[in-house]
């Protein structure tokens, strides 16, 4: 009798918890993809930022709006961008599973106080049903998706340079 009760209980657990267990397994699988592919995505993103900043410098060379734009990598999970004028900005981009965060201050003219009016944008890693990694604005009503590191790099540079 006890074995029959246990068999019935086990069957009941299987039926009622099957969907939740599958969803949990899928979320664990997606978290693994984010962990393993997020770091290389961020590294490629930083490389794209460096290339795009170098190209902006070349395009502005000799113009009155030219100003040194400095990009500094501080470890494997952080990059800083600064520019002193036209426009000025002070930005820090960090990668922490499962997000990339842009924390910045900017202005039109010469450098202001970077501790005033700082803004923050969060981009959350997501995984499609076919296991493709992408980022999207975490708190935007109509979130943009970034499937390639260069797309995110360009978006962030637009945020920093456009006024």
One Martini backbone bead per residue (centre of mass of N, CA, C, O) as a GRO file, in nm:
protein
  163
    1UNK     BB    1   0.056   0.063  -0.021
    2UNK     BB    2   0.296   0.264   0.004
    3UNK     BB    3   0.393   0.237  -0.291
    4UNK     BB    4   0.137   0.347  -0.421
    5UNK     BB    5   0.144   0.625  -0.291
    6UNK     BB    6   0.420   0.707  -0.407
    7UNK     BB    7   0.347   0.674  -0.703
    8UNK     BB    8   0.119   0.885  -0.699
    9UNK     BB    9   0.291   1.121  -0.601
   10UNK     BB   10   0.496   1.118  -0.832
   11UNK     BB   11   0.288   1.163  -1.057
   12UNK     BB   12   0.182   1.432  -0.949
   13UNK     BB   13   0.449   1.583  -0.966
   14UNK     BB   14   0.497   1.550  -1.268
   15UNK     BB   15   0.237   1.697  -1.364
   16UNK     BB   16   0.254   1.974  -1.189
   17UNK     BB   17   0.591   2.031  -1.241
   18UNK     BB   18   0.686   2.015  -1.536
   19UNK     BB   19   0.672   2.307  -1.645
   20UNK     BB   20   0.847   2.441  -1.426
   21UNK     BB   21   1.099   2.266  -1.480
   22UNK     BB   22   1.139   2.350  -1.775
   23UNK     BB   23   1.167   2.655  -1.724
   24UNK     BB   24   1.410   2.630  -1.538
   25UNK     BB   25   1.598   2.487  -1.737
   26UNK     BB   26   1.591   2.714  -1.949
   27UNK     BB   27   1.701   2.942  -1.764
   28UNK     BB   28   1.970   2.801  -1.706
   29UNK     BB   29   2.064   2.782  -1.997
   30UNK     BB   30   2.057   3.090  -2.054
   31UNK     BB   31   2.256   3.170  -1.830
   32UNK     BB   32   2.493   3.016  -1.957
   33UNK     BB   33   2.505   3.177  -2.219
   34UNK     BB   34   2.553   3.452  -2.091
   35UNK     BB   35   2.818   3.377  -1.948
   36UNK     BB   36   2.983   3.269  -2.205
   37UNK     BB   37   2.894   3.517  -2.420
   38UNK     BB   38   2.920   3.797  -2.274
   39UNK     BB   39   3.225   3.850  -2.266
   40UNK     BB   40   3.285   3.844  -2.573
   41UNK     BB   41   3.085   4.066  -2.640
   42UNK     BB   42   3.222   4.289  -2.473
   43UNK     BB   43   3.499   4.276  -2.612
   44UNK     BB   44   3.388   4.346  -2.896
   45UNK     BB   45   3.260   4.613  -2.815
   46UNK     BB   46   3.525   4.757  -2.733
   47UNK     BB   47   3.658   4.734  -3.008
   48UNK     BB   48   3.441   4.901  -3.157
   49UNK     BB   49   3.477   5.157  -2.997
   50UNK     BB   50   3.772   5.208  -3.072
   51UNK     BB   51   3.724   5.229  -3.378
   52UNK     BB   52   3.511   5.460  -3.371
   53UNK     BB   53   3.682   5.669  -3.222
   54UNK     BB   54   3.909   5.679  -3.430
   55UNK     BB   55   3.724   5.778  -3.663
   56UNK     BB   56   3.630   6.039  -3.532
   57UNK     BB   57   3.908   6.164  -3.507
   58UNK     BB   58   3.967   6.170  -3.811
   59UNK     BB   59   3.715   6.345  -3.894
   60UNK     BB   60   3.802   6.595  -3.682
   61UNK     BB   61   4.059   6.667  -3.789
   62UNK     BB   62   4.117   7.023  -3.777
   63UNK     BB   63   3.875   7.094  -3.618
   64UNK     BB   64   3.720   7.290  -3.377
   65UNK     BB   65   3.580   7.016  -3.249
   66UNK     BB   66   3.830   6.903  -3.164
   67UNK     BB   67   3.887   6.629  -2.930
   68UNK     BB   68   3.986   6.439  -2.689
   69UNK     BB   69   3.926   6.090  -2.694
   70UNK     BB   70   3.898   5.870  -2.422
   71UNK     BB   71   3.994   5.521  -2.392
   72UNK     BB   72   3.947   5.294  -2.109
   73UNK     BB   73   4.065   4.995  -1.986
   74UNK     BB   74   3.929   4.831  -1.679
   75UNK     BB   75   3.953   4.550  -1.743
   76UNK     BB   76   3.705   4.308  -1.847
   77UNK     BB   77   3.435   4.506  -1.731
   78UNK     BB   78   3.564   4.799  -1.821
   79UNK     BB   79   3.486   5.131  -1.959
   80UNK     BB   80   3.625   5.453  -2.050
   81UNK     BB   81   3.484   5.778  -2.144
   82UNK     BB   82   3.639   6.085  -2.265
   83UNK     BB   83   3.551   6.442  -2.300
   84UNK     BB   84   3.612   6.799  -2.294
   85UNK     BB   85   3.466   6.884  -2.586
   86UNK     BB   86   3.237   6.909  -2.832
   87UNK     BB   87   3.143   6.724  -2.661
   88UNK     BB   88   3.107   6.644  -2.335
   89UNK     BB   89   3.226   6.346  -2.145
   90UNK     BB   90   3.136   6.090  -1.889
   91UNK     BB   91   3.208   5.739  -1.904
   92UNK     BB   92   3.070   5.417  -1.793
   93UNK     BB   93   3.127   5.070  -1.876
   94UNK     BB   94   2.956   4.775  -1.761
   95UNK     BB   95   3.002   4.422  -1.684
   96UNK     BB   96   2.722   4.226  -1.559
   97UNK     BB   97   2.576   3.967  -1.501
   98UNK     BB   98   2.314   4.040  -1.738
   99UNK     BB   99   2.478   4.329  -1.790
  100UNK     BB  100   2.494   4.659  -1.937
  101UNK     BB  101   2.635   4.971  -1.821
  102UNK     BB  102   2.551   5.317  -1.859
  103UNK     BB  103   2.746   5.586  -1.721
  104UNK     BB  104   2.657   5.944  -1.749
  105UNK     BB  105   2.791   6.261  -1.867
  106UNK     BB  106   2.681   6.569  -2.042
  107UNK     BB  107   2.775   6.829  -2.293
  108UNK     BB  108   2.823   7.083  -2.520
  109UNK     BB  109   3.078   7.211  -2.429
  110UNK     BB  110   3.253   7.221  -2.171
  111UNK     BB  111   3.349   7.083  -1.904
  112UNK     BB  112   3.188   6.961  -1.643
  113UNK     BB  113   3.023   6.808  -1.388
  114UNK     BB  114   3.024   6.458  -1.365
  115UNK     BB  115   2.831   6.443  -1.092
  116UNK     BB  116   2.618   6.580  -1.262
  117UNK     BB  117   2.359   6.451  -1.424
  118UNK     BB  118   2.345   6.153  -1.418
  119UNK     BB  119   2.320   5.864  -1.620
  120UNK     BB  120   2.135   5.553  -1.690
  121UNK     BB  121   2.194   5.246  -1.878
  122UNK     BB  122   2.031   4.938  -1.947
  123UNK     BB  123   2.154   4.617  -2.067
  124UNK     BB  124   2.002   4.312  -2.149
  125UNK     BB  125   2.042   3.992  -2.159
  126UNK     BB  126   1.937   3.759  -2.413
  127UNK     BB  127   1.748   3.463  -2.528
  128UNK     BB  128   1.661   3.278  -2.767
  129UNK     BB  129   1.512   2.985  -2.870
  130UNK     BB  130   1.797   2.945  -3.053
  131UNK     BB  131   2.044   3.063  -2.865
  132UNK     BB  132   2.058   3.373  -2.910
  133UNK     BB  133   2.235   3.652  -2.846
  134UNK     BB  134   2.119   3.958  -2.675
  135UNK     BB  135   2.036   4.303  -2.648
  136UNK     BB  136   1.844   4.526  -2.425
  137UNK     BB  137   1.660   4.753  -2.313
  138UNK     BB  138   1.552   4.729  -1.990
  139UNK     BB  139   1.351   5.020  -1.957
  140UNK     BB  140   1.205   5.019  -2.225
  141UNK     BB  141   0.908   5.030  -2.392
  142UNK     BB  142   1.083   5.015  -2.681
  143UNK     BB  143   1.308   4.796  -2.726
  144UNK     BB  144   1.619   4.760  -2.828
  145UNK     BB  145   1.814   4.553  -3.037
  146UNK     BB  146   2.140   4.373  -2.992
  147UNK     BB  147   2.321   4.137  -3.186
  148UNK     BB  148   2.571   4.330  -3.214
  149UNK     BB  149   2.837   4.497  -3.090
  150UNK     BB  150   2.836   4.737  -3.299
  151UNK     BB  151   2.549   4.836  -3.236
  152UNK     BB  152   2.603   4.924  -2.944
  153UNK     BB  153   2.838   5.115  -2.993
  154UNK     BB  154   2.681   5.316  -3.170
  155UNK     BB  155   2.460   5.384  -2.969
  156UNK     BB  156   2.643   5.499  -2.745
  157UNK     BB  157   2.778   5.720  -2.919
  158UNK     BB  158   2.516   5.867  -2.976
  159UNK     BB  159   2.449   5.939  -2.688
  160UNK     BB  160   2.719   6.105  -2.636
  161UNK     BB  161   2.724   6.300  -2.904
  162UNK     BB  162   2.434   6.367  -2.881
  163UNK     BB  163   2.207   6.672  -2.824
   0.00000   0.00000   0.00000
